[in-house]
Amino acid sequence: MSAATPAIVLGGTGYVAGELLRLIAGHPELDVAAILSDSQPGAPVAAAFAHLANAYPELKFSDLESIEALIRRTPRVALFSAAPHGVAAAIIDRLLSAAQAAGTRLHCVDISADFRYSTAAAYEAVYKHAHGAPARIREFTCALPEHLPQSPTAHVAHPGCFATATLLATVPLLALGLTDARLFVTGITGSTGSGRKPVEGTHHPLRHSDLYSYGALSHRHVPEIIACARAATGIEAELNFVPHSGPFARGIHVTVQASLKKPVSTVQALEAFKSFYKNSPFVRVGDTAPRIKDVATSNYANLSAVTNGNSIAVMSVLDNLNKGAAGGAIQWMNRLLGIAETTGLTAAAPGWT
């Protein structure tokens, strides 16, 4: 590509929007053209994201009308949506319509939940409100880049952060026929996964030095994970998921347990996972238990597994804002734009966060 592709970010002052801006600042093939905030148009982006002041000293938030006009006059655009579910679909629909009318080549990666389901009815059953753009659903594919070599559609819906960590651990089990379809999952997430607005579950004095479950066996991301696993493997899994809130800001740790169909040693299980992900540059399978600090702030996911002959436990760790959201979205956008999927994403984790 001869010039960087203009990138537009939806999501205002949210953590994932900020992470997108941070990653795009170091991306050689993307250049931030605008970031949407209907509530703060004209306000400096650096006021909301002080850590990005050196990267964006002049950038200001734009309103939707300005972004729509920008799309109409720009030959190609990379659109990243970190807008909330229930809001994202209508905005994306409006901007895709503007691009189509102007002949703009636009690819969208949506990080909200609005295009993760194959039908409006499936979405509405989980989120309890009407879908904002049901006619657009067929234009999106929901999958991890590790489980789908190429998107059949021009736009992608990125699975959520818990879903990403869980799918990386479960899809090989199902695809390789190692286990039955009944899976037990325990996940622990950092406080940034709950968004920027403080609530009781993320308020630091309550969360610090504590660990507690929420939404046990009823988390709304379970149907999404089952649907993505089915699309990747053709198998309908039974997912028994218990999420937890951890006393740290960034990262997810997931443990998946299942019964083996036949005895498999730990060495054999690890070799199976290493072979499955041998062409996945951001998935590393190790012989020892993975740690969140080894991946926090990076686009890498670390996995390991152990067996006792009859059962297997797979551990998966990743950064919820990066690999689980913004980084995974950029990984998909790289593919959609026809550039190496690792572009702009290979920075190592700092290790001492």
Secondary structure by P-SEA (a helix, b strand, c coil): cccccbbbbcccccaaaaaaaaaaaaccccccccccccccccccccccccccccccccbbbbcaaaaaaaaaaccbbbbbbccccccaaaaaaaaaaaaaaaccbbbbbbcccccccccaaaaaaaccccccccccccccccccccccccccccbbbbbcaaaaaaaaacaaaaaacccccbbbbbbbbcccccccccccccccccccccccccccccccaaaaaaaaaaaacccccccbbbbbbcccccbbbbbbbbbbcccccaaaaaaaaaaaacccccbbbbcccccccccccccbbbbbbcccccbbbbbbbbcccccccaaaaaaaaaaaacccccccccccccccc
